C-alpha cells in the first residue's frame, strides 16, 4: 500500500476534529441544557449545541467541497472559541484568566482547522484540448458594413420597383435614387 498524499491526511485530520467537536458539542450541550440553573448556563448550553451543529454543517460543506465551506468553518470557529471562553467561567470551575487561556487553545485549534482546509481545496481542472486555430472572421469596419447593408437595401428596393406594384398599395416616391 502506497503512502497517502498530504491532502488526504489533512482532510482526515480536519474531519476528525470536526466530528469530535460536533459530538462533544451536541452531547455536552444537551447535558448542560438539562442541568442549567441560570441564564448564563443556558446560554452556554445553547452555544455548545450551536458549535456542535455548526461543526456537522461545516463538515458536510467541506466534504461536498462547497463554496461556503470556509465561511461555515470560520463561523463554527467563532462560536467554538466564544463558548470555550465562557463555559469554564460560567460553570464556576475557573477564573476569567483561565477561561481566556482555554479560548486561546480553542483559537489555535480553529486556526489549525482553517489551515488544514485552506490547502486541501481541489480545483477541478478541465482537460486541455489541443489548440485549434480560431476561425478568423474578417474584420469589416463599421462604415463598410453599413455601406454594404445600404447597398443591399437599395437592390431590394429596385427589385420591388421592377415588380411594379400597382393600385392603392403603391408607395409614392418623391425622388427615386
Helices and strands as residue ranges (DSSP letters): H 6-34, H 39-63, H 69-91, H 96-118, H 142-163
